[in-house]
Structures are given as structure tokens and as C-alpha cells.
Amino acid sequence: MIPVALADAAVMLAADPDADRTELPVQAMAPGELRSHDRRMINMASSDYLGLARDARVIAAAHAALDTWGLGTAATRILSGTTTLHRELEQRLAAWVGCETAVLHGSCWTANAAVFGALAALARQAQTTVAVFSDRLNHASIIDGIRAQRHAIAHLGLFDHDDLDGLRRQLAEHTDTAPKVIVTDGVFSMEGDQAPLHILTELADQHGALLVVDDSHGTGVIGPTGRGTPEAQDVVGRIDVVTGTLGKALGGAIGGFVAGPEPLTTALRASSRPYVFSNNPPAAVVAGALAALDILETDLEPLRILRARVAQLRTGVARLGLDTYPGDHPIVPVILGDDARTHAASERLADAGVFATALTFPIVPRQQARLRLQVSAAHSEDAIDHVLETLPQPTR
């Protein structure tokens, strides 16, 4: 039975309005759409940026792998071997993001955890500790990855979002000999803005720091050919460690990766607990991601369509006078501030056939509640126009 103290705490948590995260029951999905409660809705809450989750070429590749390899290997790669598909995807991903090698993980959450676990293991081996400098708005997986290794982190410096002067000051003031690590999202998931990687690479070089970038929302989306935030800022090959996901632009399923120098990826294969003790993505997912990369390398049409739809939505949001963050990423937050107003707006959009999740505290800071609209190449011009017609009017 659940101990009384824990049961009481669970009741209190369930009664907290900030903990109410009712999930939409989805009956079916189609490109840019979903069906719920027997109603067809425009899906503005998906990270299927390129519309490849339902692309016939991706589905065919996944089907073929399913027929060949089955549903899964039923064990970790350490125990049951590694398929040739897994190795091929690792090589392709490393080249795609401009790194030497890559290691697949079950998700980018576990990939980020593995990075800090490996750094802690290497620090123990070297009989030292590390100093980590992290943007305050980094993804929760980065925050938890750091927390899990606090025993090996002699110093944790948090800098305000994109406060480069603050980061410079912290790096200069930290004169300890402990190796330094700078970690950031490439694209921040709640804002849709990019980290200033061109400056962060310079700071990493100046201070001999390792630069780690989680580019989950940038891979396949940002840059002239979709190679991510490093390509957009002309620093491909200068980022020490890039982590990312297969669960967004690259097919939308599940799986993550760590790309970086071979000594680090070798250490990951030996010491990453999520890699050693947990199954990797199944072969069908890996084959689908490989097909998504094939499309990106040979067909820029999904990127062209995506960028046209993003421009359409961003222009419309600006014309309405709604608060948002500037940029060109398909994450377009409409910041309404008040939690109740944001939930009400989400419900009105749902009534009009638009699914857009209300993001409130503690997912975002208080008074920063927002609708996070996410554009896909699968959206039509008419769909984006309909979304704009249903957005709330500014209060000022």
C-alpha cells in the first residue's frame, strides 16, 4: 500500500491547479492534423516540423525494417549486439551535425543524462571535478543531468538566458583548474530563439571549455540545409558535443544521440548507464530516421514549405499585435501572461478545431503563460490562416 504520508501528498498535488495536465485523447493522426472526440483538429502542438512522421518514404523504410528486424532486439546493444542500421545512423548523424562520431540512446533525455554521467566518470578517472556553466532556460533534461552528477561538479554557474556578459564574468572569475563545461540548448523549446553559438564557441576556446549543445529543436529545421543551429550560425565542426533527438524533425518517433569526439563517445559506450542498461531505439525507428536524413540530403522542398508557413504565421501574429519572441523557428509562442486566460484561449481554439496546448507554471515562469504554436510543413496555407483567425485579441 502507499504510505499515508505519500498518499496525502498525492492528494494535495492532484488538487493543485498547477499540476493539472490533462492529456488530449487522440484517436487518429494525419499530416498536420489529429482526431479527438470524433473531431478533426489542426495540430499546432507537434514537433513534426518537416511533416516526415507520415511521409510515405519514411513509413516504407520503417515497414521494411520491421519485416527484417522485428519489433525490437529485446535487449541492450551490449547484450544482444548492434544492428547495422544503428551503426549506419550513428555515422550519418555524426556527419550531419559536424562531429567525429555519435552514439544512439533511447531518447535525448537519456542522451543528455549520459553526457554528464560520462563527464563525471572521466573526472573521477582523472581525480578531478568539473565546473559547469548552464543557461537558466536550458531543457529539463540538461538540468536533471547536471543535478544527478553534483558530486562531480565542483562549481555550477547558472547564467541568465543569453546573458553573455554574465557568462564571461563567471568564466573569468572561476580560476580553479577544474575542467570547464558550457552547456546550452541550440533552440530553446519554450521561446523558439537560438543560443548565440558563434559567441559561445569563442568563449569556450578562450577558456579551454567543452561546449555541449542540445540541438533537438534545431536538427533538421535550422540552417540552409537543415543541419541545425551550428549550420545556421556557421559553426559546424566547432561544437564539441551535440545532442539531439529522432523524435521531432527526423521522423517524430523516439530516440536520441550524442555526437562528439571519439574518446568521449568511446567513454559513453563503456560508462553510459542509459546505453549499457537500456534498449536502444528499435530498428524500424532507426530506418525511418535514416530515410528522413535521405530526404533532407536530396529534397529541400519540405524545408521550403516549412519556412513559408512559419513566415505566414509569424507575420500574422505580429499583425495581430500579440506578444511573441522574434525569430524564424517554427516554434511561435503567443505569450498571454495570465494562466486562466491562456487556458481559456486554448479551449476556444479547440472549439474552433485548433489544438494548441496552454503552457503555464511550472513549465514556464509565472506571468509568462503562453500558447506554443508549432508549425509543420504538413500545414496548408488555409490551416495557418484559420489558426490566425482563432487566436485571441491582445488585451492592451
Protein Blocks (a to p, Z undefined) as FASTA:
>chain_A
ZZfklmmmmmmmmmpmklmccdcddfbdcehiaceehiacddfkbcblnopmmgmklmmm
mmmmmmmnombnoiafklnopafklmmmmmmmmmmnopabdcddfbfklmmmmmmmmmmm
mmmmnopaddddddfkbcfklmmmmmmmmmmmmbdcdddehilklmmmmmmmmmcfbdcd
ddddfbdfklopacdfklmmmmmmmnopacdddfklmgokgojkonajklmnopghiamb
acddfklmnnopacddddddfklmmmmmmmmmklmmpccddfklmmmmmmmmmmmmmock
lmmmmmmmmmmmmmmmmmnopacdedjbfbdcddehiamlmmmmmmmmmmnopacddddd
fkbcehiaccdddddfkbcfklmmmmmmmpccdfZZ
